[in-house]
Amino acid sequence: MSSISNISTSILHTEQIDVKQLWDDALVSIELSITGANFKTWFRDTHIVALEDGTVTLGVPSVFVRDWVSDKFQSLILKTLRELSPHARSVEYVVVQRNDKRHEVSKKQTVNAALPLEEYYINKSDNLNPKYIFDSFVVGPFNELANAAARTVVNKPGIAYNPLFIYGKTGHGKTHLIQAVGNQLKRVGKKVFYVTSERFTVDYMNSLQNGTANSFKDKYRQYDVLIMDDVQFLMNKEKTQEELFHLFNAMHDNNKQIVFSSDVHPALMSNMEARLQSRFAQGMIVDIPQPDIESRGAILKSKAAQNTLTLSDDVVDHLSNTIEGNIRELEGALNTILCQSQLLGRTLTLDEVKLLIKNSTRPRKSLAVSDVVDKVARYFDIEPASIYEKTRRKEVVKPRQLIMYILREDFQVSYPAIGQKLGGRDHTTVIHSCEKIKREIKEDTELEEEISQIRMLLK
Amino acid sequence: MHITTNTKDLQHLLEIISKISTKHITLPILQCVLLEVKNNILIIKATNLEIGIEGKLSVTQEEEGVIAVPAQILLQTINLITQQTITLTSEGDVLHVESQTSKTEIKSIPVDDFPNIPQVTGEAAHITGKVFALGIKTTANTASQSSIKPELGSIYIHQKKEHSLTFVATDSFRLMEKTIPQKNFILNDSILIPYKNALELARVVEDEDDVELYINENQCALVTKQIYITSRLISGTFPDYEQIIPKEYKTTITLLTKDLAHALKKTNIFLNKFMQLTVTISGGTFTLSAQSGEAGATTEAIAANVDGDDVTLNFNQRYVAEVVPHIYDESILIKCAGVGRPMVIQNVHDTSLRYLVMPMNK
């Protein structure tokens, strides 16, 4: 497969060189026959798009140029081309804007920070963002299954799992995965279309209003692969659901691959037609749960590498510990670090990172210490008052240490303040407790789980 | 060619059209307007190869014909003619401009050199010229001045919601989004118009109510009762800008628009060469300050309703100040998403406008 495509690209390549050479030679000769002003105005940014069966297709930058050149210079161009290449018999013109310049622009450092627009160029014909590919998709235990299902679909589109239904909370990588499927299938020549359910609804409404419902149907039925993001937004939209139902049947009957994503399991979608729900479940339903801590670390490292940012292991550990769940938040934190380290021109230390993250991405909430105590006490089912007491009973000591750890790590309360708030303890006691929990957390998965549950409670 | 017409009408039309013809050193024909007479109608054309424009005027025709003369020379001449009617006659390569008391001869340029003005055909969509022009004028300044990325040097027009049109422009440091109402209008595909061209389109339709809009793959055209104007379109894609608008904010500030405008006038005096404006939100107060090595420093606290975290951000003052004239509400809403993230400025009530501005790197 790959060798065939290599050959075909190499043929294409030599042809391109030939037509480029041909046009360059032609330009040299044309330049001599007309005035400099004319040449500059009308022949700048022209190139040969194709040379087929003696017809030269010339790309010109605008309609003005097309009309003018075909009107005034047709015979000159044809004569010149014929002298250089006996195959040339006729010339046609198309308006093509070349955006090659884009790649030559280097990212220059400006005083003003720039909006990250580069990442959001999407292909108009299929709505896919070329940035989302399998290579940049970090696979961990949490999304192994989803990744495997997606890859199976790529290998056997329309046959393996149809539809593929991926669900998970926001920021867990659904969109990345389903777009990667699209980008991969596009490479093997499938006609892919990515649409959010919202866009689909608007399109459908417009077509109804316009009286072009048929062309709407045709538009969607022409694709080999349809990827619909966030189908949960179709809840309550009966007409659109019906349209999707028909579209689904038409595509499914023709073995065309359909991929859905949603933030809930199809069975939990209320106000969604039963027949549509059952069809969602017909193929394969996979869940992308919250990434585990190792995966968060791996994602951070991969994202950092993409941005040519080096992160020390401490920093990765800290970030993956403090920012949970949402990958988008991880990205946000990483961007902040990237921004800051570019500014300083060096790698940031752990302390600097902590400070940055504290200010920018952690959802800082001013929680009263007593709140934390109450919630943790309730979690362990003990009296909140016992936390403040000088008791060293085991069932109280652990919650107390956890409280100290959480107050310190999540809310950045100072050691002396924690000690004082929790019944007048010395700050060294607090430091000891925090360090102890930090050590244990690495070995004790149960403890880690407990802490993440407590953090959920505190949100 | 030989025609007689009303001077004021001709002058008015010529004023609109001659703005398009430019001083072009290599192609002198582009400085010209083309006068074409047929069936008692005078058609005046001009183009700069980016935009093509045509205007119609009823005239009394003695003889039909075509001639091209430098736009500015013709316009200046006609501006100085005080009589009500005017006669234009071509003779050889000269255009005679005559009124009761004056006689002028203007040298013409061969008409064969005049480029075609692309005709965009198809189904007309009806738009309200005034609001369409408002959409363009609100966003045009925010488009990129550089030609490296043609899509950022353009205004992106798309339909986000029914019965409306959304105009967006960004130079990657800030982004302006303006939504205008357009009843019963459906735009199937988004378009990108180079911002300079868009401003010319806006100028032509800004006083019009009903305007026809034509779009094809490479060109768009607006047609009023008198004028046909066409611009090329950019074929690139515009970034999916919704993605960069922060979803959550850490700080929101509400203040009077006139207070902000006032404070900006003061900080404007003390800007350094980076035009650095410091915005400080601390303990519920909102302060603008500027400092320059040569002039000194100033600080202005503005009465504001502040909600959320403290933050200090630096901006290019020009970027912040540019949005103020487009805010029609009495109060302005500013939302910060934290350090290194864009700040959003909008009206408190009117949601048709959103402006994003990135802070400075330090």
Interface residues (C-beta under 8 A of the other chain):
Chain A: G36 A37 N38 K40 T41 S62 V63 F64 V65 D67 W68 D71 V95 V96 Q97 N99 K101 R102 V105 Q109 T110 V111 N112 A113 A114 L115 P116 L117 E118 E119 Y120 Y121 I122 N123 K124 N129 V202 M205 N206 Q209 N210 N335 T336 C339 Q340 Q342 L343 L356 N359 S360 T361 R364
Chain B: I25 T26 L27 T47 L49 E50 G52 P115 N116 P118 I148 K149 P150 L152 Q159 K161 E162 T170 S172 F173 R174 L175 I186 N188 E217 N218 Q219 R232 I234 S235 G236 T237 P239 D240 Y241 Q243 I244 F274 D309 N316 Y319 G338 V339 G340 R341 P342 L356 M358 P359 M360 N361 K362
